[in-house]
Amino acid sequence: MINSVSVKSNIIANYIGQIYSAGIGIVILPFYLKYLGLEAYGLVGFFTMLQAWIALLDLGLSPAMMREAARLKNSYGGLVELKILLRSIEVVFFILAFILIILTLSNSNEIAQSWLKINELTIEDVAHSIVLMGFMISLKLIVSLYRSTINGCEYQVWLNIFLVIVNTLKFAGGFIFVKYVSRDITHFFEYQMFIGVVE
């Protein structure tokens, strides 16, 4: 009966977390257009697209980690094996994140000039925003590994509560930031970077 309650609570938490995360993005993102302007909003869209591409860098390691965490979580020996496996995959993810950061730092001006059509924003602001995007995507890659491990260990209620808080800070907090604090796109991405570090 305890397992049944645990499974039910995990399923409910996952549904609520996923619906909230998708819903808040759909509701809040259009408001950015009003306060950031068309080009800055386009950069937010570009960042959203880059975040979707992050799944390609994962190479299937996060789902594999989730399966292994689910298999190994119930014994002491299994937990030791899980810790070793997690540390091994961490190395791969940190190397990928480091390469991504280096590529972003070295190519941000090129991306700003060649990939994007800019009229109102400065190349420097767009390049700086792209660098911040690279850092945030690198963080997201690493976070995806830990999120998968927590999911596999069946701490999904706790994880989804945390994700609701983080997504509220990202989207609703981002909206409050651009409405009342600063409409500068670099400041917006710096705020998002701060939330990414907290996550």
N, CA and C atoms as a LAMMPS dump frame, in Angstrom:
ITEM: TIMESTEP
0
ITEM: NUMBER OF ATOMS
597
ITEM: BOX BOUNDS ff ff ff
-5.0000000000000000e+02 5.0000000000000000e+02
-5.0000000000000000e+02 5.0000000000000000e+02
-5.0000000000000000e+02 5.0000000000000000e+02
ITEM: ATOMS id mol type element x y z
1 1 1 N 0.826 -1.206 0
2 1 2 C 0 0 0
3 1 3 C 0.859 1.255 0
4 2 1 N 1.99 1.212 0.736
5 2 2 C 2.879 2.368 0.791
6 2 3 C 3.458 2.648 -0.594
7 3 1 N 3.892 1.565 -1.308
8 3 2 C 4.427 1.737 -2.642
9 3 3 C 3.384 2.323 -3.584
10 4 1 N 2.136 1.854 -3.437
11 4 2 C 1.05 2.343 -4.271
12 4 3 C 0.834 3.836 -4.059
13 5 1 N 0.842 4.26 -2.78
14 5 2 C 0.677 5.683 -2.479
15 5 3 C 1.852 6.464 -3.057
16 6 1 N 3.069 5.908 -2.94
17 6 2 C 4.257 6.567 -3.446
18 6 3 C 4.179 6.731 -4.964
19 7 1 N 3.766 5.68 -5.661
20 7 2 C 3.648 5.741 -7.115
21 7 3 C 2.588 6.772 -7.512
22 8 1 N 1.442 6.736 -6.814
23 8 2 C 0.378 7.705 -7.12
24 8 3 C 0.852 9.134 -6.888
25 9 1 N 1.509 9.373 -5.766
26 9 2 C 1.968 10.731 -5.473
27 9 3 C 3.026 11.176 -6.475
28 10 1 N 3.902 10.249 -6.902
29 10 2 C 4.903 10.589 -7.912
30 10 3 C 4.256 10.936 -9.248
31 11 1 N 3.254 10.144 -9.651
32 11 2 C 2.559 10.406 -10.914
33 11 3 C 1.856 11.76 -10.87
34 12 1 N 1.143 12.025 -9.771
35 12 2 C 0.434 13.301 -9.628
36 12 3 C 1.424 14.463 -9.64
37 13 1 N 2.534 14.303 -8.895
38 13 2 C 3.546 15.365 -8.849
39 13 3 C 4.14 15.62 -10.23
40 14 1 N 4.403 14.536 -10.986
41 14 2 C 4.959 14.695 -12.326
42 14 3 C 3.988 15.421 -13.256
43 15 1 N 2.712 15.054 -13.2
44 15 2 C 1.718 15.731 -14.038
45 15 3 C 1.616 17.21 -13.685
46 16 1 N 1.517 17.495 -12.394
47 16 2 C 1.402 18.891 -11.964
48 16 3 C 2.65 19.676 -12.371
49 17 1 N 3.82 19.093 -12.127
50 17 2 C 5.072 19.766 -12.477
51 17 3 C 5.194 20.041 -13.966
52 18 1 N 4.867 19.04 -14.8
53 18 2 C 4.979 19.206 -16.25
54 18 3 C 3.958 20.202 -16.786
55 19 1 N 2.717 20.099 -16.317
56 19 2 C 1.668 21.018 -16.775
57 19 3 C 2.003 22.444 -16.361
58 20 1 N 2.456 22.617 -15.133
59 20 2 C 2.8 23.957 -14.66
60 20 3 C 3.965 24.533 -15.455
61 21 1 N 5.013 23.721 -15.664
62 21 2 C 6.197 24.205 -16.377
63 21 3 C 5.858 24.625 -17.8
64 22 1 N 5.064 23.799 -18.485
65 22 2 C 4.668 24.154 -19.855
66 22 3 C 3.708 25.343 -19.848
67 23 1 N 2.761 25.332 -18.935
68 23 2 C 1.735 26.376 -18.881
69 23 3 C 2.288 27.746 -18.574
70 24 1 N 3.189 27.831 -17.612
71 24 2 C 3.716 29.149 -17.236
72 24 3 C 4.543 29.74 -18.377
73 25 1 N 5.242 28.879 -19.103
74 25 2 C 5.992 29.369 -20.258
75 25 3 C 5.078 29.902 -21.346
76 26 1 N 4.015 29.17 -21.632
77 26 2 C 3.061 29.586 -22.67
78 26 3 C 2.374 30.891 -22.277
79 27 1 N 2.035 31.029 -21.008
80 27 2 C 1.316 32.227 -20.55
81 27 3 C 2.236 33.448 -20.481
82 28 1 N 3.448 33.284 -19.964
83 28 2 C 4.311 34.434 -19.684
84 28 3 C 5.11 34.896 -20.9
85 29 1 N 5.611 33.975 -21.725
86 29 2 C 6.51 34.368 -22.81
87 29 3 C 5.96 35.477 -23.716
88 30 1 N 4.688 35.449 -24.115
89 30 2 C 4.198 36.548 -24.973
90 30 3 C 4.293 37.931 -24.323
91 31 1 N 4.237 37.99 -23
92 31 2 C 4.341 39.289 -22.328
93 31 3 C 5.745 39.885 -22.466
94 32 1 N 6.75 39.013 -22.667
95 32 2 C 8.102 39.513 -22.877
96 32 3 C 8.164 40.403 -24.12
97 33 1 N 7.389 40.058 -25.144
98 33 2 C 7.392 40.824 -26.391
99 33 3 C 7.049 42.291 -26.131
100 34 1 N 6.068 42.507 -25.275
101 34 2 C 5.613 43.867 -24.977
102 34 3 C 6.708 44.699 -24.318
103 35 1 N 7.462 44.083 -23.402
104 35 2 C 8.429 44.843 -22.611
105 35 3 C 9.849 44.798 -23.154
106 36 1 N 10.214 43.725 -23.86
107 36 2 C 11.581 43.608 -24.363
108 36 3 C 11.739 44.145 -25.777
109 37 1 N 10.679 44.108 -26.558
110 37 2 C 10.773 44.495 -27.961
111 37 3 C 10.988 43.274 -28.841
112 38 1 N 10.809 43.463 -30.129
113 38 2 C 10.798 42.358 -31.078
114 38 3 C 12.139 41.633 -31.171
115 39 1 N 13.233 42.373 -31.309
116 39 2 C 14.536 41.722 -31.464
117 39 3 C 14.96 40.992 -30.196
118 40 1 N 14.761 41.611 -29.05
119 40 2 C 15.119 40.965 -27.781
120 40 3 C 14.252 39.722 -27.557
121 41 1 N 12.98 39.822 -27.935
122 41 2 C 12.088 38.661 -27.829
123 41 3 C 12.569 37.543 -28.757
124 42 1 N 13.081 37.944 -29.934
125 42 2 C 13.659 36.96 -30.85
126 42 3 C 14.845 36.239 -30.228
127 43 1 N 15.649 36.962 -29.442
128 43 2 C 16.766 36.324 -28.738
129 43 3 C 16.277 35.321 -27.695
130 44 1 N 15.166 35.663 -27.025
131 44 2 C 14.574 34.721 -26.065
132 44 3 C 14.12 33.465 -26.803
133 45 1 N 13.517 33.645 -27.982
134 45 2 C 13.114 32.496 -28.801
135 45 3 C 14.303 31.672 -29.256
136 46 1 N 15.389 32.351 -29.636
137 46 2 C 16.629 31.672 -30.036
138 46 3 C 17.172 30.838 -28.877
139 47 1 N 17.139 31.41 -27.68
140 47 2 C 17.584 30.693 -26.483
141 47 3 C 16.697 29.476 -26.208
142 48 1 N 15.395 29.627 -26.383
143 48 2 C 14.463 28.508 -26.19
144 48 3 C 14.785 27.373 -27.16
145 49 1 N 15.11 27.724 -28.4
146 49 2 C 15.475 26.716 -29.391
147 49 3 C 16.773 26.01 -28.998
148 50 1 N 17.76 26.771 -28.53
149 50 2 C 19.024 26.17 -28.106
150 50 3 C 18.816 25.207 -26.942
151 51 1 N 17.906 25.573 -26.029
152 51 2 C 17.608 24.684 -24.901
153 51 3 C 17.018 23.365 -25.377
154 52 1 N 16.21 23.418 -26.433
155 52 2 C 15.631 22.184 -26.982
156 52 3 C 16.724 21.309 -27.593
157 53 1 N 17.75 21.931 -28.175
158 53 2 C 18.845 21.179 -28.775
159 53 3 C 19.718 20.481 -27.74
160 54 1 N 19.647 20.908 -26.493
161 54 2 C 20.515 20.347 -25.456
162 54 3 C 20.31 18.836 -25.311
163 55 1 N 19.113 18.372 -25.654
164 55 2 C 18.825 16.934 -25.579
165 55 3 C 19.773 16.132 -26.465
166 56 1 N 20.248 16.735 -27.56
167 56 2 C 21.174 16.039 -28.448
168 56 3 C 22.529 15.821 -27.778
169 57 1 N 22.954 16.764 -26.95
170 57 2 C 24.241 16.631 -26.26
171 57 3 C 24.19 15.59 -25.145
172 58 1 N 22.988 15.311 -24.676
173 58 2 C 22.806 14.374 -23.57
174 58 3 C 23.265 12.963 -23.94
175 59 1 N 23.143 12.604 -25.22
176 59 2 C 23.573 11.3 -25.743
177 59 3 C 22.872 10.122 -25.073
178 60 1 N 21.702 10.353 -24.485
179 60 2 C 20.956 9.281 -23.832
180 60 3 C 21.484 8.904 -22.458
181 61 1 N 22.449 9.664 -21.944
182 61 2 C 23.054 9.313 -20.661
183 61 3 C 22.131 9.621 -19.475
184 62 1 N 21.336 10.691 -19.564
185 62 2 C 20.424 11.012 -18.457
186 62 3 C 19.349 9.941 -18.266
187 63 1 N 18.671 9.494 -19.353
188 63 2 C 17.707 8.403 -19.159
189 63 3 C 18.362 7.11 -18.644
190 64 1 N 19.585 6.841 -19.117
191 64 2 C 20.303 5.654 -18.627
192 64 3 C 20.598 5.795 -17.135
193 65 1 N 20.968 7.006 -16.719
194 65 2 C 21.243 7.26 -15.31
195 65 3 C 19.98 7.087 -14.469
196 66 1 N 18.836 7.513 -15.007
197 66 2 C 17.576 7.36 -14.283
198 66 3 C 17.254 5.871 -14.083
199 67 1 N 17.436 5.074 -15.128
200 67 2 C 17.175 3.626 -15.013
201 67 3 C 18.099 2.977 -13.985
202 68 1 N 19.375 3.356 -14.032
203 68 2 C 20.333 2.774 -13.089
204 68 3 C 20.039 3.214 -11.653
205 69 1 N 19.641 4.451 -11.477
206 69 2 C 19.288 4.936 -10.141
207 69 3 C 18.095 4.163 -9.602
208 70 1 N 17.093 3.896 -10.45
209 70 2 C 15.916 3.128 -10.03
210 70 3 C 16.306 1.702 -9.664
211 71 1 N 17.263 1.143 -10.38
212 71 2 C 17.684 -0.246 -10.139
213 71 3 C 18.549 -0.377 -8.895
214 72 1 N 19.389 0.613 -8.629
215 72 2 C 20.408 0.482 -7.588
216 72 3 C 20.049 1.133 -6.251
217 73 1 N 18.955 1.867 -6.187
218 73 2 C 18.678 2.724 -5.029
219 73 3 C 18.326 1.976 -3.747
220 74 1 N 17.986 0.703 -3.814
221 74 2 C 17.444 0.016 -2.635
222 74 3 C 18.449 -0.78 -1.814
223 75 1 N 19.734 -0.693 -2.149
224 75 2 C 20.72 -1.423 -1.34
225 75 3 C 21.96 -0.572 -1.149
226 76 1 N 22.672 -0.824 -0.063
227 76 2 C 23.879 -0.048 0.23
228 76 3 C 24.911 -0.233 -0.88
229 77 1 N 25.126 -1.502 -1.275
230 77 2 C 26.079 -1.775 -2.356
231 77 3 C 25.652 -1.099 -3.645
232 78 1 N 24.347 -1.079 -3.883
233 78 2 C 23.814 -0.421 -5.069
234 78 3 C 24.051 1.075 -5.031
235 79 1 N 23.911 1.676 -3.844
236 79 2 C 24.141 3.115 -3.713
237 79 3 C 25.595 3.481 -3.968
238 80 1 N 26.502 2.61 -3.522
239 80 2 C 27.928 2.844 -3.789
240 80 3 C 28.186 2.779 -5.292
241 81 1 N 27.6 1.758 -5.937
242 81 2 C 27.747 1.623 -7.394
243 81 3 C 27.127 2.826 -8.119
244 82 1 N 25.981 3.29 -7.622
245 82 2 C 25.307 4.446 -8.21
246 82 3 C 26.178 5.697 -8.095
247 83 1 N 26.813 5.862 -6.946
248 83 2 C 27.687 7.023 -6.743
249 83 3 C 28.862 6.987 -7.721
250 84 1 N 29.463 5.825 -7.911
251 84 2 C 30.588 5.687 -8.842
252 84 3 C 30.134 5.988 -10.27
253 85 1 N 28.966 5.441 -10.65
254 85 2 C 28.425 5.671 -11.984
255 85 3 C 28.119 7.154 -12.21
256 86 1 N 27.505 7.777 -11.208
257 86 2 C 27.181 9.205 -11.305
258 86 3 C 28.442 10.037 -11.493
259 87 1 N 29.484 9.745 -10.721
260 87 2 C 30.74 10.486 -10.846
261 87 3 C 31.361 10.29 -12.236
262 88 1 N 31.247 9.082 -12.793
263 88 2 C 31.803 8.807 -14.12
264 88 3 C 31.075 9.605 -15.192
265 89 1 N 29.74 9.614 -15.129
266 89 2 C 28.955 10.348 -16.127
267 89 3 C 29.118 11.855 -15.929
268 90 1 N 29.302 12.273 -14.679
269 90 2 C 29.555 13.696 -14.413
270 90 3 C 30.76 14.197 -15.198
271 91 1 N 31.792 13.391 -15.264
272 91 2 C 33.008 13.789 -15.986
273 91 3 C 32.675 14.091 -17.438
274 92 1 N 31.896 13.2 -18.071
275 92 2 C 31.497 13.399 -19.47
276 92 3 C 30.699 14.694 -19.613
277 93 1 N 29.732 14.909 -18.715
278 93 2 C 28.873 16.086 -18.793
279 93 3 C 29.66 17.374 -18.546
280 94 1 N 30.585 17.345 -17.606
281 94 2 C 31.385 18.541 -17.342
282 94 3 C 32.31 18.866 -18.516
283 95 1 N 32.847 17.833 -19.167
284 95 2 C 33.678 18.061 -20.362
285 95 3 C 32.833 18.666 -21.474
286 96 1 N 31.632 18.107 -21.711
287 96 2 C 30.733 18.651 -22.733
288 96 3 C 30.363 20.105 -22.419
289 97 1 N 30.061 20.374 -21.14
290 97 2 C 29.697 21.733 -20.732
291 97 3 C 30.868 22.687 -20.949
292 98 1 N 32.072 22.255 -20.619
293 98 2 C 33.261 23.086 -20.795
294 98 3 C 33.496 23.399 -22.273
295 99 1 N 33.361 22.376 -23.132
296 99 2 C 33.53 22.577 -24.579
297 99 3 C 32.482 23.555 -25.103
298 100 1 N 31.253 23.399 -24.636
299 100 2 C 30.168 24.288 -25.059
300 100 3 C 30.44 25.736 -24.658
301 101 1 N 30.943 25.921 -23.447
302 101 2 C 31.27 27.277 -22.978
303 101 3 C 32.396 27.883 -23.82
304 102 1 N 33.429 27.104 -24.087
305 102 2 C 34.556 27.599 -24.897
306 102 3 C 34.09 27.961 -26.302
307 103 1 N 33.261 27.086 -26.911
308 103 2 C 32.751 27.372 -28.251
309 103 3 C 31.892 28.633 -28.265
310 104 1 N 31.09 28.804 -27.231
311 104 2 C 30.233 29.993 -27.162
312 104 3 C 31.068 31.253 -26.982
313 105 1 N 32.05 31.207 -26.082
314 105 2 C 32.907 32.37 -25.846
315 105 3 C 33.676 32.771 -27.11
316 106 1 N 34.152 31.768 -27.831
317 106 2 C 34.998 32.074 -28.994
318 106 3 C 34.189 32.423 -30.244
319 107 1 N 32.897 32.075 -30.272
320 107 2 C 32.106 32.297 -31.487
321 107 3 C 30.904 33.213 -31.292
322 108 1 N 30.781 33.859 -30.142
323 108 2 C 29.576 34.656 -29.867
324 108 3 C 29.414 35.812 -30.857
325 109 1 N 30.507 36.496 -31.204
326 109 2 C 30.419 37.595 -32.18
327 109 3 C 30.021 37.084 -33.554
328 110 1 N 30.602 35.97 -33.944
329 110 2 C 30.278 35.353 -35.242
330 110 3 C 28.804 34.974 -35.306
331 111 1 N 28.29 34.357 -34.232
332 111 2 C 26.872 33.97 -34.181
333 111 3 C 25.987 35.209 -34.24
334 112 1 N 26.363 36.242 -33.486
335 112 2 C 25.565 37.475 -33.453
336 112 3 C 25.508 38.139 -34.825
337 113 1 N 26.612 38.095 -35.569
338 113 2 C 26.669 38.775 -36.862
339 113 3 C 26.12 37.927 -38.004
340 114 1 N 26.371 36.608 -37.964
341 114 2 C 26.036 35.755 -39.108
342 114 3 C 24.696 35.022 -38.976
343 115 1 N 24.354 34.616 -37.777
344 115 2 C 23.151 33.804 -37.59
345 115 3 C 21.904 34.653 -37.376
346 116 1 N 22.079 35.833 -36.818
347 116 2 C 20.94 36.642 -36.406
348 116 3 C 20.903 37.96 -37.178
349 117 1 N 19.706 38.407 -37.465
350 117 2 C 19.529 39.704 -38.132
351 117 3 C 19.199 40.741 -37.068
352 118 1 N 20.101 41.704 -36.901
353 118 2 C 19.975 42.673 -35.818
354 118 3 C 19.918 44.081 -36.396
355 119 1 N 18.931 44.833 -35.953
356 119 2 C 18.808 46.232 -36.365
357 119 3 C 18.857 47.185 -35.175
358 120 1 N 18.132 46.827 -34.122
359 120 2 C 17.989 47.722 -32.972
360 120 3 C 19.03 47.466 -31.881
361 121 1 N 19.324 46.217 -31.61
362 121 2 C 20.283 45.871 -30.564
363 121 3 C 21.701 46.005 -31.087
364 122 1 N 22.649 46.193 -30.184
365 122 2 C 24.055 46.251 -30.596
366 122 3 C 24.621 44.838 -30.689
367 123 1 N 25.629 44.673 -31.54
368 123 2 C 26.304 43.377 -31.674
369 123 3 C 26.893 42.952 -30.329
370 124 1 N 27.423 43.911 -29.573
371 124 2 C 28.037 43.605 -28.275
372 124 3 C 27.004 43.027 -27.302
373 125 1 N 25.822 43.642 -27.264
374 125 2 C 24.769 43.142 -26.362
375 125 3 C 24.311 41.743 -26.768
376 126 1 N 24.171 41.535 -28.077
377 126 2 C 23.728 40.22 -28.562
378 126 3 C 24.813 39.178 -28.293
379 127 1 N 26.073 39.525 -28.543
380 127 2 C 27.18 38.589 -28.288
381 127 3 C 27.259 38.246 -26.798
382 128 1 N 27.097 39.254 -25.949
383 128 2 C 27.105 39.021 -24.498
384 128 3 C 25.944 38.107 -24.095
385 129 1 N 24.782 38.323 -24.682
386 129 2 C 23.618 37.476 -24.402
387 129 3 C 23.869 36.035 -24.839
388 130 1 N 24.549 35.872 -25.985
389 130 2 C 24.849 34.525 -26.492
390 130 3 C 25.823 33.814 -25.557
391 131 1 N 26.797 34.538 -25.034
392 131 2 C 27.724 33.946 -24.055
393 131 3 C 26.953 33.463 -22.828
394 132 1 N 26.036 34.299 -22.341
395 132 2 C 25.214 33.901 -21.189
396 132 3 C 24.358 32.68 -21.524
397 133 1 N 23.829 32.628 -22.743
398 133 2 C 23.064 31.457 -23.178
399 133 3 C 23.923 30.199 -23.129
400 134 1 N 25.166 30.311 -23.595
401 134 2 C 26.067 29.159 -23.566
402 134 3 C 26.308 28.65 -22.153
403 135 1 N 26.497 29.574 -21.217
404 135 2 C 26.678 29.182 -19.816
405 135 3 C 25.41 28.518 -19.271
406 136 1 N 24.248 29.099 -19.597
407 136 2 C 22.987 28.542 -19.077
408 136 3 C 22.692 27.165 -19.651
409 137 1 N 23 26.966 -20.938
410 137 2 C 22.771 25.661 -21.559
411 137 3 C 23.72 24.63 -20.962
412 138 1 N 24.947 25.043 -20.67
413 138 2 C 25.905 24.135 -20.014
414 138 3 C 25.404 23.728 -18.635
415 139 1 N 24.877 24.7 -17.888
416 139 2 C 24.293 24.386 -16.58
417 139 3 C 23.103 23.439 -16.712
418 140 1 N 22.265 23.694 -17.716
419 140 2 C 21.082 22.857 -17.929
420 140 3 C 21.474 21.421 -18.249
421 141 1 N 22.549 21.256 -19.008
422 141 2 C 23.047 19.917 -19.33
423 141 3 C 23.421 19.165 -18.057
424 142 1 N 24.148 19.834 -17.177
425 142 2 C 24.58 19.198 -15.919
426 142 3 C 23.382 18.939 -15.013
427 143 1 N 22.464 19.907 -14.949
428 143 2 C 21.264 19.749 -14.113
429 143 3 C 20.431 18.56 -14.583
430 144 1 N 20.387 18.328 -15.897
431 144 2 C 19.578 17.212 -16.423
432 144 3 C 20.069 15.862 -15.887
433 145 1 N 21.376 15.741 -15.673
434 145 2 C 21.926 14.505 -15.101
435 145 3 C 21.433 14.303 -13.675
436 146 1 N 21.514 15.348 -12.862
437 146 2 C 21.084 15.241 -11.467
438 146 3 C 19.569 15.055 -11.37
439 147 1 N 18.837 15.724 -12.246
440 147 2 C 17.382 15.581 -12.256
441 147 3 C 16.981 14.142 -12.57
442 148 1 N 17.668 13.531 -13.54
443 148 2 C 17.382 12.138 -13.894
444 148 3 C 17.688 11.203 -12.735
445 149 1 N 18.779 11.467 -12.034
446 149 2 C 19.149 10.63 -10.89
447 149 3 C 18.114 10.748 -9.776
448 150 1 N 17.668 11.969 -9.5
449 150 2 C 16.637 12.179 -8.471
450 150 3 C 15.334 11.495 -8.876
451 151 1 N 14.982 11.596 -10.167
452 151 2 C 13.785 10.897 -10.658
453 151 3 C 13.901 9.398 -10.454
454 152 1 N 15.067 8.843 -10.801
455 152 2 C 15.28 7.402 -10.643
456 152 3 C 15.212 6.948 -9.202
457 153 1 N 15.612 7.82 -8.281
458 153 2 C 15.539 7.509 -6.847
459 153 3 C 14.139 7.749 -6.273
460 154 1 N 13.218 8.178 -7.14
461 154 2 C 11.803 8.361 -6.808
462 154 3 C 11.542 9.474 -5.793
463 155 1 N 12.328 10.537 -5.887
464 155 2 C 12.055 11.747 -5.111
465 155 3 C 11.332 12.76 -5.997
466 156 1 N 10.321 12.272 -6.7
467 156 2 C 9.679 13.085 -7.723
468 156 3 C 8.78 14.169 -7.147
469 157 1 N 8.192 13.944 -5.985
470 157 2 C 7.365 14.985 -5.364
471 157 3 C 8.256 16.171 -5.004
472 158 1 N 9.345 15.891 -4.307
473 158 2 C 10.294 16.943 -3.931
474 158 3 C 10.833 17.648 -5.165
475 159 1 N 11.235 16.872 -6.179
476 159 2 C 11.811 17.438 -7.395
477 159 3 C 10.822 18.355 -8.102
478 160 1 N 9.567 17.947 -8.211
479 160 2 C 8.58 18.77 -8.909
480 160 3 C 8.223 20.028 -8.132
481 161 1 N 8.218 19.965 -6.822
482 161 2 C 8.022 21.19 -6.028
483 161 3 C 9.167 22.165 -6.315
484 162 1 N 10.379 21.64 -6.338
485 162 2 C 11.547 22.468 -6.639
486 162 3 C 11.455 23.063 -8.043
487 163 1 N 11.035 22.242 -9.031
488 163 2 C 10.93 22.72 -10.407
489 163 3 C 9.857 23.791 -10.564
490 164 1 N 8.751 23.654 -9.83
491 164 2 C 7.701 24.677 -9.865
492 164 3 C 8.268 25.997 -9.35
493 165 1 N 9.039 25.932 -8.268
494 165 2 C 9.644 27.154 -7.71
495 165 3 C 10.619 27.774 -8.704
496 166 1 N 11.49 26.935 -9.295
497 166 2 C 12.488 27.438 -10.243
498 166 3 C 11.816 28.034 -11.474
499 167 1 N 10.806 27.343 -12.016
500 167 2 C 10.122 27.858 -13.207
501 167 3 C 9.335 29.134 -12.909
502 168 1 N 8.825 29.249 -11.698
503 168 2 C 8.157 30.492 -11.301
504 168 3 C 9.166 31.634 -11.277
505 169 1 N 10.355 31.368 -10.729
506 169 2 C 11.402 32.39 -10.707
507 169 3 C 11.866 32.74 -12.121
508 170 1 N 11.986 31.719 -12.995
509 170 2 C 12.441 31.961 -14.362
510 170 3 C 11.433 32.779 -15.155
511 171 1 N 10.174 32.35 -15.151
512 171 2 C 9.186 32.972 -16.02
513 171 3 C 8.471 34.153 -15.36
514 172 1 N 7.794 33.902 -14.246
515 172 2 C 7.085 34.994 -13.569
516 172 3 C 8.09 36.015 -13.032
517 173 1 N 9.186 35.517 -12.443
518 173 2 C 10.229 36.414 -11.946
519 173 3 C 10.865 37.196 -13.081
520 174 1 N 11.078 36.53 -14.221
521 174 2 C 11.635 37.206 -15.388
522 174 3 C 10.714 38.3 -15.901
523 175 1 N 9.418 38.015 -15.893
524 175 2 C 8.434 39.016 -16.32
525 175 3 C 8.452 40.228 -15.384
526 176 1 N 8.458 39.97 -14.079
527 176 2 C 8.523 41.064 -13.103
528 176 3 C 9.808 41.86 -13.293
529 177 1 N 10.898 41.14 -13.569
530 177 2 C 12.2 41.794 -13.777
531 177 3 C 12.147 42.745 -14.969
532 178 1 N 11.626 42.265 -16.121
533 178 2 C 11.618 43.133 -17.315
534 178 3 C 10.577 44.245 -17.207
535 179 1 N 9.535 44.02 -16.431
536 179 2 C 8.512 45.055 -16.296
537 179 3 C 8.933 46.16 -15.333
538 180 1 N 9.555 45.779 -14.22
539 180 2 C 9.808 46.756 -13.159
540 180 3 C 11.281 47.096 -12.93
541 181 1 N 12.196 46.24 -13.363
542 181 2 C 13.617 46.469 -13.046
543 181 3 C 14.395 46.957 -14.269
544 182 1 N 14.45 46.138 -15.328
545 182 2 C 15.232 46.517 -16.508
546 182 3 C 14.697 45.813 -17.742
547 183 1 N 14.638 46.56 -18.85
548 183 2 C 14.214 45.985 -20.125
549 183 3 C 15.399 45.695 -21.025
550 184 1 N 16.579 45.841 -20.499
551 184 2 C 17.813 45.537 -21.231
552 184 3 C 17.939 44.02 -21.354
553 185 1 N 18.134 43.532 -22.592
554 185 2 C 18.161 42.085 -22.824
555 185 3 C 19.338 41.418 -22.112
556 186 1 N 20.471 42.114 -22
557 186 2 C 21.611 41.508 -21.294
558 186 3 C 21.301 41.353 -19.807
559 187 1 N 20.601 42.327 -19.228
560 187 2 C 20.202 42.206 -17.821
561 187 3 C 19.213 41.06 -17.639
562 188 1 N 18.316 40.879 -18.61
563 188 2 C 17.358 39.77 -18.55
564 188 3 C 18.097 38.432 -18.53
565 189 1 N 19.071 38.264 -19.427
566 189 2 C 19.807 36.994 -19.465
567 189 3 C 20.712 36.827 -18.242
568 190 1 N 21.207 37.924 -17.691
569 190 2 C 21.972 37.831 -16.443
570 190 3 C 21.076 37.354 -15.301
571 191 1 N 19.839 37.833 -15.277
572 191 2 C 18.873 37.353 -14.278
573 191 3 C 18.61 35.854 -14.474
574 192 1 N 18.398 35.449 -15.727
575 192 2 C 18.148 34.031 -16.01
576 192 3 C 19.368 33.171 -15.648
577 193 1 N 20.554 33.724 -15.866
578 193 2 C 21.783 33.018 -15.494
579 193 3 C 21.842 32.814 -13.982
580 194 1 N 21.472 33.83 -13.23
581 194 2 C 21.443 33.727 -11.773
582 194 3 C 20.499 32.617 -11.327
583 195 1 N 19.31 32.553 -11.928
584 195 2 C 18.342 31.503 -11.582
585 195 3 C 18.895 30.134 -11.976
586 196 1 N 19.596 30.077 -13.125
587 196 2 C 20.207 28.811 -13.55
588 196 3 C 21.25 28.32 -12.559
589 197 1 N 22.031 29.227 -12.009
590 197 2 C 23.039 28.868 -10.998
591 197 3 C 22.342 28.367 -9.741
592 198 1 N 21.276 29.044 -9.333
593 198 2 C 20.507 28.612 -8.153
594 198 3 C 19.949 27.197 -8.37
595 199 1 N 19.437 26.964 -9.585
596 199 2 C 18.883 25.633 -9.879
597 199 3 C 19.95 24.556 -9.782
